[in-house]
């Protein structure tokens, strides 16, 4: 069954028709063509599909699209402003916190949620916050260093 949904994604309002079984990830990627959010596992174990809903990180593969109706959604595409990368994006590049890129959007969004809540987290707090995000390429030290670098600038 299909239903109309009104979503606000990256400060833009969208009116879509989605199947009631569609996840937020399905709508972002397949209807809105915002493909920065990645599907890693499809069952909430890897964190690659992390987006922010009202400032809180959520796994978009586990959120039904209807649950996201009338919510403020921020995806990795919404981090850069006017063609300028977000400081977290810059830091991930500078510190080598990315390799293949599948997990990177999820890490960026989890890190943004953390820094918005706690601008000066300890290394332990950073590691706890990103524990739901899995990376098979970089190891976590470079990712943690990138987040620490942004926190140090705040």
Secondary structure, DSSP 8 states (H G I E B T S, - for coil): -EEEEEEEETTEEEEEEEETT-BHHHIIIIIS--TTS--SSSSSSS-TTEEEETTEEEETTTSBGGGGTT-EEE-GGGTSBTTB--HHHHHHHHTT--SSSTTHHHHHHHHHHHHHH-TT--HHHHHHHTTT---SSS-SHHHHHHHHHHHHH-
